[in-house]
Amino acid sequence: MRKRSRRGFTLIEVLVVVVILTILATSVMLTVTSKPDEARVARAKADISTYETALEQFRLDMLRYPDEEEGLRALVQKPDSEGADRWKGKYVKRIEKDPWGHPYAYVCPGYYNPEGFDLISYGADGQEGGEGQYDKDIGNWSEEDEKLE
């Protein structure tokens, strides 16, 4: 009797598909919607999710997250650090700016995620903090974490 080999999808493969679908949905929303600021917020959240997945893959390969000096650049360029031979990137094609044209901020260890990292778009005003729906910071933490401040 022949054994059947079972092949499933890994968690990373599933996450990549979800991220791609999110990005496609966001792109469609940007072109169709009459509310461009809401679409920009959605795109920033999708970008952050993409970078989050890539940073987790980086951690699996390198056994650590990039330090702040390496930043998100470590996802597309092999870092000049100990253990660089484990780097299996590029983890993303390129590092994009947020929908308002500002670079995403990377903080490691994070304020909201002290065991990991914070990824932040400072919103339409490009400044830390911010009031209102479009100027407030967008990040990879939950709203409950913000309330604990």
N, C-alpha and C positions, 0 to 999 in steps of 0.2 A: 504494500500500500504506500502510495506516495504522500509525503507530507506537503501540505499546502503552506506556503509562506504567507504570513499575514503582514500586510503593509498598510499602515495607517498614516495619518497626518500628524506631524509633530506640532506642539503648541506654537512654536515660532512660525511654522508655515500658516497655521490658522490665523495668527495675529497679523501676519503680513497681508493676507487676503483681506482681513477686516479693515486694516489701515488703507489699503488700496481702494477698497469700495468707499470708505469714508472720504478719501481725497477726491474720488470721482464725483461723489454726491455733492461735495462742497463746491467743486468746479462748476457743476451744472447749476447749483444754487447761485453762484456768483453771476452767471450769465443770464439767468432767468428772473431772479428776484428784483423787486423794485426797492429793496431795503439793503443797500450795499454795506452799511455798517454791521448789520446783523450777520450778513454773509462773511464779513471779515472776521468777526468773532468766531464763527463756526470754523473758518479756515485756520485760524490761530490754534484752536483746540485740536483740529485734525493734525496740524504740523507737530504740535507738542506730543500727541500720541505717537506719531511716526518716530520722532526722535527718542521718545521713551523706549519704544520697542528696540530701536537700534542700540541705545545705551545698555539695555539689558543683555543684548547679544554680545556687545563689547565686554561686559562684565563676565559673561560665561566663558569667553575666550581668554581674557586677560586676568581674570580672578580679582578684578577691581574695576571701579568706575574711573573715567578720566579725571585727573585733578583739574582744578580751575585753570591752571596755566595751559594745559592741553585743550580744555574745553571741548566744544562740539567738533572742533577741527579734527580731533582724534577719530571721529567716525569716518572721515574721508582720507586722512593722511596718517600713515604709520607713525606712532609716537616715538620720540627719541628717548626711550626710558628702558629700565631694566625689564626684561620679559617681553620685549617688543617682538621677539620671534613667534610669540603666540598670536599676534594680531592677524586676523583673517579678513580684514576689511577689503574693500569699502563697505561700510554698513548702510550708508545711504549714498545716492549719487552726488549730491551737493548739499551744502548748508544754505538754506534760503533765509531771507529776512522775513520778518513778520508781515502781515498784510498791509501795515502802515509804513513799511520801509525801514523799520528799526531792527537791529540784530536781536535774536533771542538771548536772554540772559541764562547762564548756567551756573548754579551754585552747588558746590559739593564739599562737605556735607551740607545738605539743605536745611533751611530754617524750619520748613513744614515737614520735611522728610529727612530727619537727622541720620537715619541709617542708609540714606541714599542720596538723592539730589533733588534740587528744585529747577524746573525749566519755566521760564517766565517770558511772556510778552507784556510789555508795559502799557498796551492798549493804544488808543488813538493819540493820546497826549505824549506818549513816549517817556513818561516820567513814572518813577516808582510811586505806588499808591494810586491815587486818582479817584475821583468821584464820578458817579453816573455809570450808565450802562456800557458806554464805549471807552471811557478813560480808565476804568479800573483794571488792575492787573489780572491777567489770565495765566493760570499755572497748572501744574500737575498735582495739585492737592485738592482735597474736598472742601466744600463750604464749611463743614463742621470744623476743619482745621483752622480756618480763618477766624471762626468765632472764639477759638481758644486763645487768641492773641491777648 
